[in-house]
Amino acid sequence: MSGFLAFCDRYKDEPSCMQALADLHWPDGFACGKCEGTKSYHLASRPRIYECAGCGHQHSITAGTIFHKTRTDLRKWFMAAYLTSHDKRGVSAMMVSRELGIRYETAWLMCHKLRHALTESRTDFLLDDFVEVDEAFYGGRKQKGICGRAQVAGEAMIVCAVEKRPVAGNGANRGIDQQGYIAGSARIAVVASATADQLCGFIRSNVKAGTRIVSDGFTDYTLLDEYRHDPIVQGVGRNAGVNLSIVHKLLSNIKTWLNGTYHGVSTKHLPRYLREWGYRFNRRWLIPSLDMFLLRRAVNHPTITYDQLVAGMKVEGAT
């Protein structure tokens, strides 16, 4: 049996969740960070604490993780991780609050800490072979006379790169928009502006050198000398859906997801939501392991404070 019921049975109470965290923290068995001892006592009076049998140093299984000093039941954290990782539409803090019986403020903090756990200091993989690239604005208000890549207050610029893979077999009339191609892996990020440094820097961080890249005719993309670059002059905006069908559809779906599930998000928190989207999209063929991947990241990723979450994230590189 798999799915949500099996997950609930596996983590049915606090002890089972604490044991899971201990296994993730010490996959090869307990190891004291002070004396390197391998034997420990699990304190009955403080169940989240393991004490080294050799030197007496105490280790909290939540210290330094996103669960650091949490007063919320670990089982509720695990349920929130499952909902966040498995539902491709995402789950709002309001839904987590209602389903787990916790305050909205607590649910908001939990959801953002789980998204924070998906932050990566390095790229786990580079896109390869055939890649479409495009960018779009999110947020802000439309103003008359403002068009193209002119950025107005409150807008964030999203740049996305996605592998364009041919449909296997006789797929000439299959795939996205019956063009014979489907989406492979994707990388997405918020950049400060549509400049050569920002856009080309994103591509170099996420796409393997020598890859064939298809973009629109924007001049700042022409500096990609280490790639096989095919710029396409769109002519009019509606042609983007034809010439760059896959990346254009992804950007459209992302905006629909942000506005539909969350009713819009602030630009300062947007990078976290994009990381959440990228996490699920790039692992859509690994659905049974999505929850454990997120829990593993939650244990191994440094903690973040409430004040840091509220302040939002800087515009960074790849998600």
C-alpha positions as a Markdown table, in Angstrom:
| # | Residue | x | y | z |
|---|---|---|---|---|
| 1 | Met | 0.0 | 0.0 | 0.0 |
| 2 | Ser | 1.2 | 3.5 | -0.8 |
| 3 | Gly | -0.1 | 7.0 | -0.7 |
| 4 | Phe | -1.5 | 9.1 | 2.1 |
| 5 | Leu | -2.9 | 6.3 | 4.1 |
| 6 | Ala | 0.4 | 4.4 | 4.2 |
| 7 | Phe | 2.2 | 7.6 | 5.1 |
| 8 | Cys | -0.2 | 8.2 | 8.0 |
| 9 | Asp | 0.3 | 4.6 | 9.2 |
| 10 | Arg | 4.1 | 5.0 | 9.0 |
| 11 | Tyr | 4.1 | 8.2 | 11.0 |
| 12 | Lys | 1.2 | 7.6 | 13.2 |
| 13 | Asp | 2.5 | 9.3 | 16.4 |
| 14 | Glu | 5.3 | 11.4 | 17.8 |
| 15 | Pro | 7.7 | 8.5 | 18.6 |
| 16 | Ser | 7.6 | 7.2 | 15.0 |
| 17 | Cys | 8.3 | 10.7 | 13.6 |
| 18 | Met | 11.2 | 11.2 | 16.1 |
| 19 | Gln | 12.7 | 7.9 | 15.0 |
| 20 | Ala | 12.4 | 9.0 | 11.4 |
| 21 | Leu | 14.2 | 12.2 | 12.1 |
| 22 | Ala | 16.9 | 10.4 | 14.0 |
| 23 | Asp | 17.4 | 7.9 | 11.1 |
| 24 | Leu | 17.7 | 10.9 | 8.7 |
| 25 | His | 20.1 | 12.7 | 11.0 |
| 26 | Trp | 22.3 | 9.6 | 11.5 |
| 27 | Pro | 21.7 | 7.4 | 8.5 |
| 28 | Asp | 24.7 | 5.1 | 9.6 |
| 29 | Gly | 23.7 | 5.1 | 13.2 |
| 30 | Phe | 24.3 | 7.5 | 16.1 |
| 31 | Ala | 27.5 | 9.5 | 15.9 |
| 32 | Cys | 28.4 | 12.0 | 18.7 |
| 33 | Gly | 29.5 | 15.3 | 17.3 |
| 34 | Lys | 31.8 | 15.8 | 20.3 |
| 35 | Cys | 33.6 | 12.5 | 20.9 |
| 36 | Glu | 32.5 | 10.5 | 17.9 |
| 37 | Gly | 30.9 | 7.9 | 20.1 |
| 38 | Thr | 28.4 | 5.5 | 18.6 |
| 39 | Lys | 26.3 | 4.6 | 21.6 |
| 40 | Ser | 23.5 | 6.8 | 23.0 |
| 41 | Tyr | 20.6 | 7.0 | 25.4 |
| 42 | His | 17.2 | 8.2 | 24.3 |
| 43 | Leu | 15.9 | 10.4 | 27.1 |
| 44 | Ala | 12.4 | 9.4 | 28.2 |
| 45 | Ser | 11.8 | 12.8 | 29.9 |
| 46 | Arg | 13.0 | 14.7 | 26.8 |
| 47 | Pro | 12.1 | 12.5 | 23.9 |
| 48 | Arg | 13.8 | 14.7 | 21.3 |
| 49 | Ile | 17.2 | 14.4 | 23.0 |
| 50 | Tyr | 19.8 | 11.7 | 22.5 |
| 51 | Glu | 22.7 | 11.6 | 25.1 |
| 52 | Cys | 26.0 | 10.2 | 24.1 |
| 53 | Ala | 26.9 | 7.2 | 26.4 |
| 54 | Gly | 30.5 | 8.1 | 26.2 |
| 55 | Cys | 30.8 | 11.8 | 27.0 |
| 56 | Gly | 27.3 | 12.7 | 28.0 |
| 57 | His | 26.9 | 15.3 | 25.3 |
| 58 | Gln | 23.2 | 15.8 | 24.4 |
| 59 | His | 22.0 | 16.0 | 20.8 |
| 60 | Ser | 18.5 | 17.3 | 19.8 |
| 61 | Ile | 17.2 | 15.7 | 16.7 |
| 62 | Thr | 15.5 | 19.0 | 15.7 |
| 63 | Ala | 18.5 | 21.3 | 16.4 |
| 64 | Gly | 19.8 | 23.1 | 13.3 |
| 65 | Thr | 16.9 | 21.8 | 11.2 |
| 66 | Ile | 13.7 | 23.7 | 10.1 |
| 67 | Phe | 12.0 | 22.0 | 13.1 |
| 68 | His | 14.4 | 23.8 | 15.5 |
| 69 | Lys | 12.5 | 24.7 | 18.7 |
| 70 | Thr | 9.1 | 23.9 | 17.2 |
| 71 | Arg | 6.2 | 23.5 | 19.6 |
| 72 | Thr | 4.1 | 21.9 | 17.0 |
| 73 | Asp | 3.7 | 18.2 | 16.9 |
| 74 | Leu | 6.2 | 16.6 | 14.5 |
| 75 | Arg | 3.3 | 14.5 | 13.1 |
| 76 | Lys | 1.7 | 17.7 | 11.9 |
| 77 | Trp | 4.9 | 18.8 | 10.3 |
| 78 | Phe | 5.2 | 15.4 | 8.5 |
| 79 | Met | 1.6 | 15.7 | 7.3 |
| 80 | Ala | 2.3 | 19.3 | 6.0 |
| 81 | Ala | 5.4 | 18.0 | 4.2 |
| 82 | Tyr | 3.3 | 15.3 | 2.5 |
| 83 | Leu | 0.6 | 17.7 | 1.3 |
| 84 | Thr | 3.2 | 20.2 | 0.1 |
| 85 | Ser | 5.2 | 17.6 | -1.8 |
| 86 | His | 2.5 | 15.6 | -3.5 |
| 87 | Asp | -0.2 | 18.0 | -4.6 |
| 88 | Lys | 0.9 | 19.5 | -7.9 |
| 89 | Arg | -1.5 | 22.4 | -7.3 |
| 90 | Gly | 0.3 | 23.2 | -4.1 |
| 91 | Val | -1.5 | 23.8 | -0.7 |
| 92 | Ser | -2.2 | 27.1 | 0.9 |
| 93 | Ala | -1.4 | 27.9 | 4.5 |
| 94 | Met | -5.2 | 28.3 | 5.0 |
| 95 | Met | -5.8 | 24.7 | 3.9 |
| 96 | Val | -2.9 | 23.4 | 6.1 |
| 97 | Ser | -4.4 | 25.3 | 9.0 |
| 98 | Arg | -7.8 | 23.8 | 8.5 |
| 99 | Glu | -6.7 | 20.2 | 7.8 |
| 100 | Leu | -4.2 | 20.0 | 10.7 |
| 101 | Gly | -6.2 | 22.0 | 13.2 |
| 102 | Ile | -3.5 | 24.7 | 13.8 |
| 103 | Arg | -3.5 | 28.5 | 13.8 |
| 104 | Tyr | -3.1 | 30.1 | 10.4 |
| 105 | Glu | 0.1 | 31.9 | 11.5 |
| 106 | Thr | 1.6 | 28.6 | 12.5 |
| 107 | Ala | 0.6 | 27.0 | 9.2 |
| 108 | Trp | 2.1 | 29.9 | 7.2 |
| 109 | Leu | 5.4 | 29.5 | 9.1 |
| 110 | Met | 5.5 | 25.8 | 8.5 |
| 111 | Cys | 4.7 | 26.1 | 4.8 |
| 112 | His | 7.4 | 28.7 | 4.2 |
| 113 | Lys | 10.0 | 26.7 | 6.2 |
| 114 | Leu | 9.3 | 23.7 | 4.1 |
| 115 | Arg | 9.7 | 25.8 | 1.0 |
| 116 | His | 13.0 | 27.1 | 2.4 |
| 117 | Ala | 14.2 | 23.5 | 2.8 |
| 118 | Leu | 14.1 | 23.3 | -1.0 |
| 119 | Thr | 16.7 | 26.1 | -1.4 |
| 120 | Glu | 19.8 | 24.8 | -3.0 |
| 121 | Ser | 23.3 | 26.3 | -2.8 |
| 122 | Arg | 24.3 | 24.5 | -5.9 |
| 123 | Thr | 22.6 | 23.1 | -9.0 |
| 124 | Asp | 22.1 | 19.3 | -8.8 |
| 125 | Phe | 21.9 | 19.0 | -12.5 |
| 126 | Leu | 22.4 | 21.0 | -15.7 |
| 127 | Leu | 19.9 | 21.1 | -18.5 |
| 128 | Asp | 21.2 | 19.6 | -21.7 |
| 129 | Asp | 20.6 | 18.8 | -25.4 |
| 130 | Phe | 17.8 | 21.2 | -26.5 |
| 131 | Val | 16.5 | 24.0 | -24.2 |
| 132 | Glu | 13.9 | 26.8 | -24.6 |
| 133 | Val | 14.4 | 30.0 | -22.6 |
| 134 | Asp | 12.0 | 32.8 | -21.9 |
| 135 | Glu | 11.1 | 35.3 | -19.2 |
| 136 | Ala | 8.0 | 36.9 | -17.9 |
| 137 | Phe | 6.8 | 39.5 | -15.4 |
| 138 | Tyr | 4.8 | 38.6 | -12.3 |
| 139 | Gly | 3.0 | 41.0 | -10.0 |
| 140 | Gly | 2.6 | 44.8 | -10.3 |
| 141 | Arg | 0.0 | 46.7 | -12.1 |
| 142 | Lys | -0.2 | 47.2 | -15.8 |
| 143 | Gln | 0.4 | 50.7 | -16.9 |
| 144 | Lys | -0.5 | 52.4 | -20.2 |
| 145 | Gly | 2.5 | 53.0 | -22.4 |
| 146 | Ile | 4.6 | 50.3 | -20.7 |
| 147 | Cys | 5.4 | 47.4 | -22.9 |
| 148 | Gly | 8.2 | 44.9 | -23.7 |
| 149 | Arg | 10.7 | 44.3 | -21.0 |
| 150 | Ala | 10.2 | 47.7 | -19.2 |
| 151 | Gln | 9.8 | 46.9 | -15.5 |
| 152 | Val | 7.4 | 48.8 | -13.3 |
| 153 | Ala | 7.3 | 49.0 | -9.5 |
| 154 | Gly | 6.0 | 45.8 | -7.8 |
| 155 | Glu | 6.9 | 43.5 | -10.7 |
| 156 | Ala | 9.3 | 40.6 | -10.5 |
| 157 | Met | 11.0 | 39.1 | -13.5 |
| 158 | Ile | 10.9 | 35.4 | -13.8 |
| 159 | Val | 13.3 | 33.5 | -16.2 |
| 160 | Cys | 12.7 | 29.9 | -17.1 |
| 161 | Ala | 14.7 | 27.3 | -19.0 |
| 162 | Val | 13.2 | 23.9 | -20.0 |
| 163 | Glu | 14.4 | 20.9 | -21.9 |
| 164 | Lys | 12.6 | 20.2 | -25.1 |
| 165 | Arg | 12.4 | 16.5 | -25.6 |
| 166 | Pro | 11.0 | 14.7 | -28.7 |
| 167 | Val | 8.1 | 12.3 | -28.1 |
| 168 | Ala | 9.2 | 8.7 | -28.4 |
| 169 | Gly | 8.0 | 6.6 | -31.3 |
| 170 | Asn | 5.7 | 8.0 | -33.9 |
| 171 | Gly | 5.0 | 11.3 | -32.1 |
| 172 | Ala | 5.0 | 13.9 | -34.9 |
| 173 | Asn | 1.4 | 14.9 | -34.0 |
| 174 | Arg | 1.7 | 14.4 | -30.3 |
| 175 | Gly | 3.2 | 16.2 | -27.4 |
| 176 | Ile | 2.6 | 19.8 | -26.4 |
| 177 | Asp | 0.4 | 21.5 | -29.0 |
| 178 | Gln | 0.9 | 18.5 | -31.3 |
| 179 | Gln | 4.4 | 19.6 | -32.1 |
| 180 | Gly | 6.1 | 16.3 | -31.3 |
| 181 | Tyr | 7.9 | 17.6 | -28.2 |
| 182 | Ile | 7.3 | 17.4 | -24.4 |
| 183 | Ala | 8.9 | 19.1 | -21.5 |
| 184 | Gly | 11.9 | 17.6 | -19.8 |
| 185 | Ser | 13.5 | 19.1 | -16.6 |
| 186 | Ala | 13.2 | 22.9 | -16.0 |
| 187 | Arg | 15.0 | 25.5 | -14.0 |
| 188 | Ile | 13.3 | 28.8 | -12.9 |
| 189 | Ala | 14.4 | 31.8 | -10.9 |
| 190 | Val | 13.7 | 35.5 | -10.2 |
| 191 | Val | 16.3 | 37.9 | -11.6 |
| 192 | Ala | 16.7 | 41.6 | -10.9 |
| 193 | Ser | 16.2 | 42.7 | -14.5 |
| 194 | Ala | 16.4 | 41.7 | -18.1 |
| 195 | Thr | 20.1 | 42.4 | -18.6 |
| 196 | Ala | 22.7 | 40.3 | -20.2 |
| 197 | Asp | 24.5 | 39.7 | -16.9 |
| 198 | Gln | 21.3 | 38.5 | -15.2 |
| 199 | Leu | 19.8 | 36.4 | -18.1 |
| 200 | Cys | 23.1 | 34.9 | -19.4 |
| 201 | Gly | 24.3 | 34.3 | -15.8 |
| 202 | Phe | 21.1 | 32.3 | -15.1 |
| 203 | Ile | 21.7 | 30.2 | -18.3 |
| 204 | Arg | 25.4 | 29.5 | -17.6 |
| 205 | Ser | 24.5 | 28.4 | -14.0 |
| 206 | Asn | 21.8 | 26.0 | -15.2 |
| 207 | Val | 22.5 | 24.8 | -18.8 |
| 208 | Lys | 25.4 | 22.7 | -19.9 |
| 209 | Ala | 27.8 | 24.4 | -22.3 |
| 210 | Gly | 27.3 | 23.4 | -25.9 |
| 211 | Thr | 23.6 | 22.9 | -25.5 |
| 212 | Arg | 21.3 | 24.1 | -28.3 |
| 213 | Ile | 19.3 | 27.1 | -26.9 |
| 214 | Val | 16.2 | 28.6 | -28.5 |
| 215 | Ser | 15.1 | 32.0 | -27.3 |
| 216 | Asp | 13.3 | 35.0 | -28.7 |
| 217 | Gly | 15.3 | 37.7 | -30.5 |
| 218 | Phe | 16.1 | 39.8 | -27.4 |
| 219 | Thr | 19.7 | 41.1 | -28.0 |
| 220 | Asp | 20.9 | 40.3 | -24.5 |
| 221 | Tyr | 20.7 | 36.6 | -25.3 |
| 222 | Thr | 23.2 | 36.9 | -28.1 |
| 223 | Leu | 26.2 | 36.9 | -25.7 |
| 224 | Leu | 25.9 | 33.1 | -25.2 |
| 225 | Asp | 29.0 | 32.2 | -27.2 |
| 226 | Glu | 29.5 | 28.9 | -25.5 |
| 227 | Tyr | 26.1 | 27.6 | -26.6 |
| 228 | Arg | 24.5 | 26.8 | -30.0 |
| 229 | His | 22.0 | 29.7 | -29.8 |
| 230 | Asp | 19.0 | 30.0 | -32.1 |
| 231 | Pro | 17.2 | 33.3 | -31.6 |
| 232 | Ile | 13.8 | 33.6 | -33.1 |
| 233 | Val | 12.3 | 37.0 | -33.8 |
| 234 | Gln | 8.7 | 36.8 | -32.6 |
| 235 | Gly | 7.3 | 39.7 | -34.6 |
| 236 | Val | 4.3 | 40.0 | -32.3 |
| 237 | Gly | 3.7 | 38.8 | -28.7 |
| 238 | Arg | 1.2 | 36.1 | -29.6 |
| 239 | Asn | 3.8 | 34.2 | -31.6 |
| 240 | Ala | 5.6 | 33.3 | -28.4 |
| 241 | Gly | 3.1 | 30.5 | -27.8 |
| 242 | Val | 4.0 | 29.0 | -31.2 |
| 243 | Asn | 7.8 | 29.6 | -31.4 |
| 244 | Leu | 8.5 | 28.9 | -27.7 |
| 245 | Ser | 5.5 | 26.7 | -27.0 |
| 246 | Ile | 6.9 | 24.7 | -24.0 |
| 247 | Val | 8.5 | 27.4 | -21.9 |
| 248 | His | 5.6 | 29.8 | -22.7 |
| 249 | Lys | 3.1 | 27.2 | -21.5 |
| 250 | Leu | 5.1 | 26.6 | -18.3 |
| 251 | Leu | 5.3 | 30.3 | -17.5 |
| 252 | Ser | 1.5 | 30.6 | -18.1 |
| 253 | Asn | 0.8 | 27.6 | -15.9 |
| 254 | Ile | 3.0 | 29.0 | -13.1 |
| 255 | Lys | 1.1 | 32.3 | -13.1 |
| 256 | Thr | -2.2 | 30.4 | -13.0 |
| 257 | Trp | -0.9 | 28.2 | -10.1 |
| 258 | Leu | 0.2 | 31.2 | -8.1 |
| 259 | Asn | -3.0 | 33.2 | -8.6 |
| 260 | Gly | -5.3 | 30.1 | -8.3 |
| 261 | Thr | -3.9 | 28.3 | -5.2 |
| 262 | Tyr | -2.5 | 31.3 | -3.3 |
| 263 | His | -4.6 | 34.1 | -4.9 |
| 264 | Gly | -1.3 | 35.8 | -5.7 |
| 265 | Val | 1.9 | 36.0 | -3.8 |
| 266 | Ser | 4.2 | 39.0 | -2.9 |
| 267 | Thr | 7.3 | 39.4 | -4.9 |
| 268 | Lys | 9.6 | 39.1 | -1.8 |
| 269 | His | 8.4 | 35.6 | -1.2 |
| 270 | Leu | 8.1 | 34.6 | -4.9 |
| 271 | Pro | 11.5 | 32.8 | -5.1 |
| 272 | Arg | 10.4 | 30.3 | -2.5 |
| 273 | Tyr | 7.2 | 29.5 | -4.3 |
| 274 | Leu | 9.1 | 29.0 | -7.5 |
| 275 | Arg | 11.4 | 26.6 | -5.8 |
| 276 | Glu | 8.4 | 24.6 | -4.6 |
| 277 | Trp | 7.1 | 24.5 | -8.2 |
| 278 | Gly | 10.5 | 23.4 | -9.5 |
| 279 | Tyr | 10.9 | 20.7 | -6.9 |
| 280 | Arg | 7.6 | 19.0 | -7.8 |
| 281 | Phe | 7.9 | 19.6 | -11.6 |
| 282 | Asn | 11.4 | 18.1 | -11.9 |
| 283 | Arg | 10.5 | 15.0 | -9.8 |
| 284 | Arg | 7.1 | 14.4 | -11.3 |
| 285 | Trp | 8.3 | 10.9 | -12.3 |
| 286 | Leu | 9.4 | 10.1 | -8.7 |
| 287 | Ile | 6.1 | 10.7 | -6.9 |
| 288 | Pro | 6.4 | 7.9 | -4.3 |
| 289 | Ser | 9.6 | 9.5 | -3.0 |
| 290 | Leu | 8.6 | 13.1 | -3.0 |
| 291 | Asp | 7.7 | 13.3 | 0.7 |
| 292 | Met | 11.0 | 11.6 | 1.9 |
| 293 | Phe | 13.1 | 13.9 | -0.3 |
| 294 | Leu | 11.5 | 17.0 | 1.3 |
| 295 | Leu | 11.9 | 15.5 | 4.9 |
| 296 | Arg | 15.5 | 14.7 | 4.2 |
| 297 | Arg | 16.1 | 18.3 | 3.0 |
| 298 | Ala | 14.2 | 19.6 | 6.1 |
| 299 | Val | 16.7 | 17.8 | 8.3 |
| 300 | Asn | 19.8 | 18.6 | 6.4 |
| 301 | His | 19.0 | 22.2 | 5.6 |
| 302 | Pro | 20.0 | 25.0 | 8.0 |
| 303 | Thr | 17.2 | 26.5 | 10.1 |
| 304 | Ile | 15.7 | 29.9 | 9.4 |
| 305 | Thr | 14.0 | 32.3 | 11.8 |
| 306 | Tyr | 10.6 | 33.8 | 11.6 |
| 307 | Asp | 12.1 | 37.3 | 11.1 |
| 308 | Gln | 14.2 | 36.0 | 8.2 |
| 309 | Leu | 11.1 | 34.5 | 6.6 |
| 310 | Val | 9.0 | 37.6 | 6.9 |
| 311 | Ala | 11.8 | 39.7 | 5.5 |
| 312 | Gly | 11.6 | 37.7 | 2.3 |
| 313 | Met | 14.4 | 36.5 | 0.1 |
| 314 | Lys | 16.9 | 38.4 | -2.1 |
| 315 | Val | 16.7 | 38.0 | -5.8 |
| 316 | Glu | 19.0 | 35.0 | -6.3 |
| 317 | Gly | 20.1 | 32.6 | -8.9 |
| 318 | Ala | 18.6 | 29.3 | -9.9 |
| 319 | Thr | 15.9 | 27.6 | -7.9 |
